[in-house]
């Protein structure tokens, strides 16, 4: 039996050209954590994530890696169970589950590489083009609505949806949304990401009422995801489709958003939920209930899962530098097609990530 021999970690910090405001959060830099898992036959697998300023490398090394080392390299699901059981006191949700997600993704990369096939083939999800969402703009008070609209419109053609963040100025949003609704291509939907920026449904509904008549593919993350009842009320009283789930680590919270909140799409973060192993279960559960699943960032992984794929502009963009250090991966031509390369089919630029053995 081929087993997992070691797990190395790396952290990279890349500044943003200007601060981003999303909900109550101000983002001035992007910090990424990565793992490189090596089997005893030399096969390696990689994964990366936004650390959100948490000590992900240390958590992987102290609480997750000891339970993955020695696991069967061809059975990621069994390795995931070892990681869960080994860290159950602290790891069923939260940061430890995110660390498990990093390792699990790399383990699936190894399993697919050893099988000599792309991960989508190993998972049985096929390689049909995936629906796509481009994170197109973050409005700010120092940029006129027309300028932001032009940025979105210049990129919009061919994408299933384009996404902008909310700015807490209803008059600004009214003008911006009206412009985009009038000028976006007919086959491209518009998403507004609130980033959990409203404290309750009353506040959300009062502000939405000042937006005019926005035509949205969905309103994203209006409230904290634990407030499924509040999400349901926003859907019911605003008439807008809603999608929630970014960064959720607890499957029960996602299920409540469907069962109580009635969301039109479930947002799934493959790292936060604990990796490919639990993500597959959640996708199957949502599919049985007719609820589409939209991946939160990490398009190099979600493209293999057969769900909607979210990405930032490839190459250089002012919002997320990740595309600049990804080598390989899926093709982005409006719709997203997973790569035919073995495993996940991408690598991390070694000039950005220098792995240290745990």
C-alpha positions in Angstrom: 0.0 0.0 0.0 1.3 3.4 -0.9 0.9 5.9 2.0 1.2 9.6 2.7 4.8 10.3 3.8 4.9 14.0 4.6 3.0 17.3 4.4 4.8 20.6 3.8 3.3 24.0 4.1 3.9 27.5 2.8 2.5 31.0 3.2 2.5 33.9 0.8 1.4 37.5 1.4 0.6 39.6 -1.6 -0.4 43.3 -1.3 -3.4 44.8 -3.1 -3.0 48.0 -5.0 -5.9 49.6 -3.1 -8.0 48.5 -0.1 -11.2 46.5 -0.8 -14.4 47.0 1.3 -16.7 44.0 1.5 -19.4 44.2 4.1 -17.8 45.1 7.4 -14.4 43.9 6.2 -11.5 46.0 4.8 -9.0 43.9 2.8 -5.6 45.5 2.2 -3.7 42.3 1.3 -4.2 38.7 0.3 -2.5 36.0 2.4 -2.5 32.5 1.1 -1.7 29.2 2.7 -0.7 26.1 0.7 0.2 22.5 1.4 2.2 20.0 -0.6 1.5 16.4 0.3 3.9 13.7 -0.7 3.2 10.0 -0.9 6.0 7.5 -0.2 6.3 6.7 -4.0 7.1 10.4 -4.6 3.7 11.5 -6.0 2.8 15.0 -4.8 -0.5 16.9 -4.5 -1.1 20.5 -3.8 -3.8 22.8 -2.5 -4.0 26.5 -1.5 -6.5 28.8 0.1 -7.0 32.3 1.3 -5.9 32.2 4.9 -8.0 35.1 6.0 -5.1 36.0 8.3 -5.5 32.8 10.3 -2.4 30.7 11.1 -3.4 27.9 8.6 0.1 26.5 8.2 0.5 26.1 11.9 -2.9 24.4 12.3 -2.1 22.0 9.4 1.2 21.1 11.0 0.0 20.7 14.6 -3.6 19.4 14.3 -4.1 17.8 10.9 -0.9 16.5 9.3 -0.1 14.0 12.1 -3.4 12.2 11.3 -3.0 12.2 7.5 0.6 10.9 7.4 0.5 7.2 7.0 -2.9 7.1 5.4 -3.6 5.2 2.2 -2.7 7.5 -0.7 -5.4 6.0 -2.9 -8.3 6.5 -0.4 -8.7 10.2 0.4 -12.1 9.6 2.0 -10.6 7.2 4.6 -7.8 9.8 5.2 -10.4 12.5 5.8 -12.1 10.3 8.4 -8.7 9.9 10.2 -8.2 13.6 10.2 -11.7 14.2 11.5 -11.4 11.6 14.3 -8.0 12.7 15.2 -8.9 16.4 15.6 -12.6 15.9 16.7 -12.2 17.8 20.0 -11.4 21.0 18.1 -11.9 20.3 14.4 -15.4 19.5 13.4 -16.0 23.1 12.3 -14.0 26.3 12.1 -10.3 26.8 11.3 -9.3 23.2 11.8 -11.9 22.0 9.3 -10.4 24.5 6.8 -7.0 23.0 7.4 -8.4 19.6 6.8 -9.9 20.9 3.6 -6.5 22.0 2.4 -5.0 18.6 3.0 -8.0 16.7 1.7 -7.8 18.5 -1.7 -4.1 17.7 -2.0 -4.9 14.0 -1.2 -7.4 13.9 -4.0 -4.8 15.4 -6.3 -2.5 12.6 -5.4 -5.2 9.9 -5.8 -6.1 11.2 -9.3 -2.4 11.5 -10.3 -1.7 7.9 -9.2 -4.7 6.8 -11.2 -3.4 8.7 -14.2 -6.5 10.8 -14.8 -7.9 14.2 -14.1 -9.8 14.6 -10.9 -13.1 15.2 -12.7 -12.8 11.8 -14.3 -12.0 10.1 -11.0 -15.0 11.8 -9.4 -17.3 11.0 -12.4 -18.4 14.6 -12.9 -17.5 14.8 -16.6 -15.8 17.6 -18.4 -18.8 19.6 -19.8 -18.3 23.3 -19.5 -19.4 24.7 -16.1 -21.5 27.7 -15.5 -19.2 30.6 -14.6 -19.2 33.7 -12.5 -16.6 36.5 -12.8 -15.9 38.7 -9.8 -15.9 41.9 -11.9 -15.7 44.9 -9.6 -15.6 46.3 -6.1 -17.3 49.7 -6.1 -15.9 52.4 -3.9 -17.0 56.0 -3.0 -14.0 57.4 -5.0 -15.2 55.8 -8.2 -18.3 57.0 -10.1 -21.0 54.4 -10.8 -20.4 54.9 -14.5 -16.7 54.0 -14.1 -17.5 50.8 -12.2 -20.2 49.9 -14.7 -17.7 50.3 -17.6 -15.2 48.0 -15.8 -17.9 45.3 -15.5 -19.2 45.7 -19.0 -15.7 45.4 -20.5 -15.4 41.9 -19.1 -19.0 40.6 -19.1 -19.4 38.9 -22.5 -19.6 35.2 -22.3 -19.9 34.7 -18.6 -23.0 33.1 -17.0 -22.9 35.8 -14.3 -20.8 38.8 -13.3 -20.5 39.8 -9.7 -20.0 43.2 -7.9 -19.9 44.0 -4.2 -22.4 46.1 -2.5 -21.4 49.6 -1.4 -23.5 51.0 1.6 -24.8 53.9 -0.4 -28.3 53.2 -1.7 -28.3 56.1 -4.2 -24.9 54.9 -5.6 -26.3 51.3 -5.9 -29.5 52.5 -7.6 -27.5 54.2 -10.3 -25.0 51.4 -10.7 -27.6 48.6 -10.9 -29.8 50.6 -13.3 -26.9 51.0 -15.6 -25.8 47.4 -15.5 -29.3 46.1 -15.9 -29.7 48.2 -19.0 -26.4 47.5 -20.6 -25.2 44.0 -19.6 -25.5 41.3 -22.3 -28.9 39.6 -22.2 -27.4 36.2 -21.4 -25.2 37.5 -18.5 -26.7 37.7 -15.1 -25.8 40.1 -12.4 -24.9 39.2 -8.8 -24.5 41.6 -5.8 -22.3 40.3 -3.0 -23.2 41.9 0.3 -20.5 40.0 2.2 -22.7 39.5 5.3 -22.9 43.3 5.5 -26.4 43.7 6.9 -27.1 42.9 10.6 -30.7 41.8 10.1 -33.5 41.4 7.6 -35.1 44.7 8.5 -32.0 46.6 7.6 -31.5 44.6 4.4 -35.0 45.1 3.2 -35.0 48.9 3.9 -31.8 49.3 1.8 -32.9 47.0 -1.0 -36.1 49.1 -1.3 -33.9 52.0 -2.3 -32.1 50.2 -5.1 -35.0 50.6 -7.5 -35.9 47.5 -9.4 -32.6 45.5 -9.7 -32.7 42.4 -11.9 -30.3 40.1 -10.2 -29.4 36.5 -10.8 -29.1 36.4 -7.0 -28.3 38.5 -4.0 -25.3 36.9 -2.3 -24.6 36.6 1.5 -26.9 39.3 2.7 -26.8 38.1 6.3 -24.6 35.8 8.4 -25.3 32.3 7.1 -26.6 31.1 10.4 -29.6 33.4 10.0 -31.5 31.1 7.6 -34.9 32.5 8.8 -33.7 36.1 8.0 -32.5 35.0 4.6 -35.9 33.5 3.9 -37.6 36.7 4.9 -35.3 38.7 2.5 -36.2 36.4 -0.3 -39.9 36.5 0.4 -40.3 40.3 0.9 -37.7 41.6 -1.6 -38.6 39.2 -4.4 -34.9 38.7 -5.1 -33.3 35.3 -5.5 -30.7 34.7 -2.8 -27.5 32.6 -2.5 -25.6 32.1 0.7 -22.8 29.9 2.0 -19.4 31.5 1.5 -16.8 30.4 4.1 -19.2 28.1 5.9 -17.5 25.1 7.6 -20.5 23.4 9.2 -22.7 21.3 6.8 -25.7 21.8 9.1 -25.6 25.5 8.4 -25.6 24.9 4.7 -28.5 22.5 5.0 -30.5 25.0 7.0 -30.1 27.6 4.3 -31.8 25.2 1.9 -34.4 23.8 4.3 -35.3 27.0 6.2 -33.9 29.8 4.0 -35.0 28.3 0.7 -32.0 29.8 -1.1 -32.1 29.6 -4.9 -28.4 28.6 -5.0 -26.1 27.2 -2.4 -22.6 28.7 -2.2 -20.0 26.1 -1.3 -16.4 26.8 -0.3 -14.5 23.6 -0.9 -11.7 24.4 1.5 -13.9 25.7 4.3 -16.3 22.8 4.2 -13.4 20.4 4.7 -12.3 19.5 1.2 -13.5 17.5 -1.8 -14.7 14.6 0.4 -17.4 16.5 2.3 -18.0 18.8 -0.7 -19.1 15.7 -2.7 -21.6 14.8 -0.1 -23.0 18.3 0.1 -23.3 18.6 -3.6 -25.2 15.3 -3.8 -27.5 16.4 -1.0 -28.3 19.7 -2.7 -28.8 18.1 -6.1 -31.3 15.7 -4.7 -33.3 18.8 -3.6 -33.0 20.5 -6.9 -30.7 23.3 -5.5 -27.8 24.5 -7.8 -24.4 24.7 -6.1 -22.0 27.6 -6.8 -18.4 27.3 -5.8 -16.8 30.0 -3.8 -13.4 30.9 -5.4 -10.7 28.1 -5.9 -11.8 27.5 -9.5 -8.9 25.1 -10.1 -10.7 22.7 -7.7 -14.4 23.5 -8.2 -14.1 23.0 -11.9 -13.6 19.3 -11.2 -16.7 19.1 -8.9 -19.2 19.7 -11.7 -20.7 22.8 -10.0 -20.7 26.5 -10.9 -17.2 28.1 -10.9 -16.3 31.5 -9.6 -13.1 33.3 -10.6 -11.4 36.6 -10.8 -10.0 37.9 -14.0 -7.1 35.8 -15.2 -3.6 37.3 -15.2 -3.3 40.6 -13.3 -6.3 42.0 -11.6 -6.6 44.4 -8.6 -8.8 42.2 -6.4 -7.1 38.8 -6.0 -3.6 38.0 -7.1 -4.2 34.2 -7.1 -4.4 33.8 -10.9 -0.9 35.2 -11.1 0.7 32.3 -9.2 -1.5 29.4 -10.6 0.3 27.4 -13.3 -2.1 25.4 -15.5 -5.7 24.7 -14.4 -9.0 25.0 -16.2 -9.7 27.1 -19.3 -11.7 30.3 -18.8 -13.6 31.3 -21.9 -16.9 32.5 -20.3 -17.9 29.0 -19.4 -15.2 27.1 -17.6 -13.9 23.7 -18.7 -11.8 21.6 -16.4 -8.3 20.6 -17.5 -7.5 17.2 -19.0 -4.2 17.1 -17.1 -3.8 14.5 -14.4 -4.9 15.2 -10.8 -6.0 18.8 -10.2 -3.9 19.8 -13.2 -2.3 22.9 -11.8 0.8 23.9 -9.8 1.8 26.8 -7.6 4.6 29.2 -8.7 7.6 28.1 -6.7 8.8 31.7 -6.6 5.7 32.6 -4.5 5.4 29.5 -2.3 8.4 28.0 -0.6 7.3 24.9 1.2 8.6 24.0 4.7 8.3 20.6 6.1 6.0 20.1 9.1 
